[in-house]
Amino acid sequence: MKKMSEDSNSAILDSISSVTEGCRLPVLMNNGDDWPLAEIISIKDSDSKKQFYVHYIDYNKRLDEWVEEDRLDTRKIQYPRRDLASAATTGLNTPKKTLTGATNSRPSSPGLTPDPITGPSVLAALQQKQQKNRKRKLDHSESKSPPAQEEEVRRPSIGSSIGSSIGGLGDIEIPPLLTQQQSLPRQTGSLATHSDDHAITRIKNMKMIELGKYRIKPWYFSPYPQEITNLDCIYICEFCLKYRKSRKCLERHLQKCPFKHPPGNEIYRKGSVSFFELDGRKNKLYAQNLCLLAKLFLDHKTLYYDTDPFLFYVMTEYDARGYHIVGYFSKEKESSEDYNVACILTLPPYQRKGYGKLLIEFSYELSKFEGKTGSPEKPLSDLGLLSYRSYWKQTILEILIALKPQEGQEKPQLTINEICEQTSIKKEDVISTLTNLELINYYRGQYILTLNKDLVDSHKKIMEKRKIRIDSKYLHWTPKDWAKRGKW
C-alpha cells in the first residue's frame, strides 16, 4: 500500500517542469481533500522550490492561493491553446459559472464575460475594449427607456386571506427579470468597475492586516505601496486609516493621531451605531485610504484616486476607546442613473451580524429624504447581490403583509409605484423581487399578487432575528443639490 502511494506521488510530481502559466490541472485545496480544477496564474521560485499561484475554476477569487509542487496533479494537465496563450496568463479565459440549483453553495467568481483576445498586446486589446464600453454606455444613456418601464403599472390586489385566490391587476407587461449586466456601470471614480484583469492584479499582494483588535486576511489585490506589501502584516490605524509597517510605528502614530472617529459630520447615532458623512473632496486622504482598504475585499472594482465626485458614509461602533469602523458605502454626488450606492462593504469581522442590511437600509433612508428612488451600481459582488436581494425581499414583504383594505374594498389595493414611493427602491428592482418570489401571477386575464402562509411565516421568523434597524428619528441630515454647487 505504501509503495502504491509513493508511485502515485511520483506520478503527480512527474513533468512538473512542464507546468506553465495558463495551464489548468487539479490542485489540492487548502484544509480539504478536494482536487478541483485550477488555473496557474503565476509561478515563482522560493527557497529552491517552485510555488504556483492558482485560481480554482468556478470558485470565488478570494480562495486563490500560492501552492507548492506536491499539491499539483500533473497527470491531468490541460495546456492553453496557442492562440489564447496571451489571454491565458491574465485569466481572461477563465469560464464563469452560473449560480443555479445546487451550485449556490459555491459562489462564482464575479468579473467580466470572457472574451478571447489574440495578438501580442493584451493591454492594447483591453484599452480598446474600455473605449467600446464607454461608447456603449453613451449610446445606452441616449436611448429611450423601454416601453415596459414607461408604462404605468395598474393596481395589483393583495389577498385579504393569505394564500387564497385574489383580485385583478389589469393588463400590464412585466419586464424580464433584471440581471447585473443590464445596467452599464460608471467607468471612473474612487472605485470603478473592474475593467482590466492583468495577472499582477489577480494575485493577492498582502498577507495580513491589523485593524484595531482584529487581524484580517485580505481577499484580493489592493495597490498599497510595494515596499510594504512584502511584510507579514500591515498595521492600519482604525480611526484615520493610515497604514504603518510595524506595530511600534502604529503605536507612535496613535499617540499623535488626532482622530477618535472618521472625519466629517456625524449624521446618525442610535445606541452604539453611528454614521459619518465625508466629502471625497474635503477629506481626500481619508477617502483614498478607505478605498485602498476596501479594495482588499472587493474584487469587482478597480481603485482610482479621484474621490472628489463622491460622498462616503462610514458606519461605526462606539466604545470607550472611540468609534470603530464597521463598514461604509459611497455614492456619487450627481448620478445620472439614479444610483444611491457606488460601493458598499462590511468589513469581514462584522459580517453575518446584520450590519450589511443596516448599510443598505441607511442608503435607502437617505433616498427617502431626497424624495428619490435609487438602486446600487452594478455589477454587485456575489455577497452584495445576496444582501440586496434579501433586503428587497424583506422590505417589500413587510409592506404587503401590513397592508389593510380601505373602506369599501374587498381586498387591499397597491400599485408598484406606491411600493417604490414607500421604500425608495427602484421600480425595476421591485418587479424583479416580486418575480423572484413568484408573487406575480396571471389570473383570469389580469396580473395579481399572491401571498402564501409559508412565505409569511418565514418572513416573520427572519424579521424577529433582525435586531438592528435604522430609525429615521435619529437621522439629522439635509440633502444638498450638488448641481447648483458648481464643481462640488
N, C-alpha and C positions, 0 to 999 in steps of 0.2 A: 504493500500500500504506500509506504514511504517512497519507494522507488518510482511509482507512478506519479506521485505528487511532484517529485523532483523533475521528472521528464516533462510534466505539464508546465512547470515554471520555466524550464529551459525553452520550451516551445514558445511560451508567451514572450520571453525576452529575446527570442531569435529575431534577427534582422531589425533590431531597434534603431540601427543607423539609417535605415530607410524611411523612418518617420520624419515627415517634413510638415511645415506649416500648411494648413488647409486640409490635411488628411483627416479622415474620420475612422474611429475604431472604438471598440468597447473599452470603458475605463471604470475601475472600481471606485465607487463613490465613497466619500469620507464617512466614517462611522456607519457603515452599512455593508450589505452583501450583494447589492445590485451592481450590474455591469451595463449601464445604459450607453448608448452610442454617444460619442462626444467628438467635437471638432478641435483640432490643435490650432490654437490662436498664435502662440509664441513659444520659442524654445530658448533656454539659456543654460550655460554651464555654471554649476555651483559646487564648490568643493570637489572637483574632479568627477562630479556626477551631472548628468543632464536632467533638467527639470522642464516640464511641459505645462503651459497654461492652457487649460481645456474649458470649453463651453459644452455643457450637457444639452444635447438636442432635445427640444420640447420642454426644457426646464427653464425657470427664470434665471437671468444672468447673475443674480446675487449669489447663486450657488457655484459660479465659476471659481476655479482654484488652480494653484500650482500642484502638480503631482510628479512623482518620480517614476522611473522606468518600470518598477515592479508592479505598478497599477495599470499598465497598458497591456492590452491583449492584441498583439500584432498579427495574430493568425487570421483576424477578420478585418484587416486594414482596407480602407477604401481611399484610393488616390483621387485627387481632384482632377477634373478634365482640364486639358491644356488650355482650351480657350477661356476657361474660367479661373485659371491659376491666379491671376491678379486679384480677382474678386474674392477668391477663397481666403487669402491672407487677411482680408478685412472682415470676413464673416458675413458678407452680403448675400452669400448663397445659402445661409442657414435657413431652413424652412420654418415657418411659424405654424403652430398647432392651434386649431380652433377648439375652444372650450365647449365640448358637448358631452352630455351624459356623464359617464363615469370618469372622464378625464378632468372634471372640475377640481379634483383633489390636487392636481398638478398644474399650477398657473403657467400659462405660456409666456414666452419672452416677448415683452412689448417692443415694438420698433417699426421700421419701415417694411413695406411689402418688398420681398426680394426681387431685384432686377438683375439679370445677367449683364455685367459691364465688361466689355472687352477692351483691348488696347493696353498700351504700356502705362498710361497715366490714369489711375483710379481717381486721383484728386480732380483732374480736369473734368472727368465724367460726372463727378459729384457736384462740382460747381455748375455745370450745365444743367443738372437736374434741379438744383436750387433755383436757377433762373426760370425754369419751366414752372416750378411750384409757385413762384411769385406771380408769374403771368396768369396761372390758373386761378390763383386767389383773386387777382384783379378782375378777371372775367366773371368769377363767381359773385363778387360784390356788386358788379354792374347788372347782372342778370336779374330778372324779376323773380319774386317768390313764387313757388309752385302753387297752383290753384288750391290744392288740398289744405295748404296752410293759410290761405287768404279767406277761405270760405268760413262763414260764421257757423259755429257748431251749435246745433239746436239743443234743447233741454233734454238730457237723459233723465230717466226716472230711477230712483233708488228704492228698492222694495221695503215696504213697511214691515213685512215679516221676512226675516232673514232666510234666504235660500228659496223663497217662493218665486213664482212667476211674477214679473214686474212690468210696469207700463212702458209706453213708447218713447222713442227718441226722435223720430222723424228720419228722413233720408239724409244721411251725411256720408261723406267719404273719409275713411280713416287712413291717414298717411301710413306708409310702410314703417315697420319697426326701424328706429333710427340706430345707426352704428356710429362708432367713433370716427370712422373715415369720412362720413358725410359732411362734417363741418371742418373746413380747412383752417388750420391754426395759424396764428401770427408767426412770422419768421424772425422777429427781432425782439429784444427785450432782455431783462435780467436773467430769466431762464426761458429760452425759446424752445420750440420743438426740435427734437433731436434729428439733425439733418445729415450728419456725417457719421461714419461707422468705422473709422480707421482702427487698426489693430492697437495702436497706443492708447486710444481712449476706451478700448474694450477691456483693458487689463486693470484690475484694482491696483492702485498705487499707494494705498495706505493700509497698514496692518491693524492699527488700533487708534482710537481717540479716547481721551478722557475729558468728559464734560460734567463738571460738578462732581457728584458722588458716583457717577456711572462711567464704566468703561464699555465702549461700544465698538463692535467690529463693523467697519464700513461695508456697504453692499456693492458700491460701484466706484468708478473713477471720478476724481474731482481734481481740477487743476491747481492744487496747492503748490507753492514753490518747491522745485525739485530737490533742493538741499535738505528739506525736512521730511520728504516722503520716504526716504530710506530708513528713517528712525523706527524703532519698535513701537513707539507710541507718540502721538501728538497731543499736547495739552492745550485745551481751549478754555478761555475764561467764559463762564456761563452767563455773565452779565453784559460784556461788550463784544464777546465772540472773537477776540483777538487770539491768535494761536502762538504757542511757545514750544520750544524744542525739549524742555525738561520740566519736571515738577518744581525744581528750585527756581527756575526762571518764572514759572507761573506764580509761585508764592511771592516773589518780589513784585510781580505785576499786580497781584491782588492787594498788596499794601498801598499801592498808588492809584489803583483803578477807582475813579470817582463814581462809578455806577453800581447800584444795587438792583436795578431794573432796566429794561430796554429803554433807549432814548425815545422821545416822542411823548404823546399825550395818552394818559390812561382814560379810556372812554367807557370802560365797563368794569365793574367789580361786584361780585356776589360771592360771599364766603371767601374761600382762598383763591378763587379763579379771577384773573384779571385779563383784560385785553388792552394792548397799547397800539396806537396808530402811529406809523412812521412814514414820513415823506422820503421817497428814494432820492430826492434832490438834496434835501436838508440834512439827511442822515446817511450820506453816501457810503462812508466807510463801514458802518454797521450793516447796511443793506448788502454790501458786497461780501462781507464776511458771512452773513446769513445765507447768501446764495451759494457760497463755497461749501458751507456745512450741509445745506440741503442737497447739493449735488451728490454727496456721498450716499444718499438714499433714494435718489430719483434718477432712473436710467433714461427715461424718455425725453429728457430735456438737455439742452446744451447751454452752458453758462456764458453769459455776456456781462460786461461791466457797466452797461448803460442802464442804471437804475432810476434815472430821472423821471420817466413816464409812469412810475409805479408807486402805489401805496402798499405798505406792508402792515399786516395785523398780526401781532405776536401774542399768543396766549401763554400765560404764566401761572404758576402755582406759588403762593406766598407762604413763607415760614419766617422764623426769627432771623435767618441769615439773608433773606432778600426774596426777590421774585425770580423764580427759576423757569427757564424757557421749556415749554411743553411741545409746542408746535407753532405753525404760522400758516397764513395764506397771503398771497399778493394779488393785486388787481390793478388793471390799467386805470389811469385817471380818466381817460376817454376811450371807450371801447365801441367801435362801430358795429360789432357783432353782438352787443349786449352781454358780454362775458362779465360775470361778477366774481370770478376767480381765475387767475392765471396759473399759479402754482399753489399746491396745498400739501402740507406734510405734518404728520405727527411723528415725533422722534421715537425710535424703537422702544426705549424703556417705558413709554407711556401708551403704547399701542394696546388694543384689546381691552381698554378701560373706559370707552365711551367718549374719549376726547376727540376722536376723528369726527364723529357725528356732531359734537359740540362746535367744532370749527365750521362745518358745513352749515349748521343751523344759524350760526352767527353771521355767515356771509349772506344768507337769505334774509336775516333780520335787517341788515344794512340795506338790502334791496327794497324791503318794505318801507323803510324810512325815506328812500329815494323815490318811491312810488313807481318802481320798475319791476319787470320780470327779468330774471337772469339765469345763466347757465354756466357751468365750468368750461374752461377752454379745453378743447380736445387736441390730441388723444389723452385719455386718462391712463394712469398706471393700472396694473391689474388690481392692486389693493384699493386704489382710488375709485375705480369703477364699481367695485363691490360695495364700498361705503356709500357712494352716491345712490346706487340703486336701492340699497337698504333704507337710506334716509327718505328718498322719494316715496317708497312704498309705505313706510310708517306714517309720513306726514299726510299723504292723500287718504289713507285708510282712516286716520284719526278724524278727518273732516267728514268722510262718508258715513262712518258709524255714528257720529254725534248728530247728524242731520235729522231734523224732525219735519214732518209735513206741516205746511202752513194751513191756515183756516180755509176750509172748503176744498182742500186737496186730499185725494185718497192716498197718494204716495208722495214722499218728498221730491222736490224738483231742484236740479242744479245743473248749470252749464259747465263746460270745460273752461270757458273764460272766467267763470266765477271761482273755480278752483285755482286758476292762475293768479287771480287778484288776491285771494286769501293767503296763498302760500308764497307768492313771487317766483314760483317755479315756471319756467318757460313752457309754452303750450306743447312743443314737440316732446319735451321730457315727461309731461303729464300723460300724453297719449301713449308714449312708449311704455310707461309704467303700467297703465291700465291694460295695455295689450299683453305685457309680460305676465301680469297677474291673471290674465284670461277673464277679466271682469266685463269686457265689452262683448256682447252677444247680439246676434241678428234674430229678431223675433217678430213674426207677422209683418214683415215689410219695413221694420224700423230697428234702430240700434238701441239697446237697453244695457244698463249696468246691473249686474247680479252679484250679491254678496252671499257667500255660504257660511254656515255656522262654524265650520272648522277654521276658515280663514280668520274670522272674527276672534275666536278663542285663542288662536295662535298669536294674533296681533296683541291682544290684551296681556298675554304672558310676557311677550317681549317688552312691552311698554312698562310693565311692573319692574323689570330689571334696569330700565333706563333711568338712573337716579339723577344724573346731572342734566339740566336743561337751561336754555337761555331765557332769562326773564327780561322782557323789554323795559320794565320799570327802572332797571339798573343801567340802561344804556343811555349815556349822555353824549349825544353826537348830532351834529348838523351837517347834512351833505353839502358839498361845495360844487358849484358849477364851474368845472375846470375850463370849459370852452370860453368863458368870459374872463379868465385869469391870465390870458396871454400864454407865454411859454412856461406854464406850470409854476 
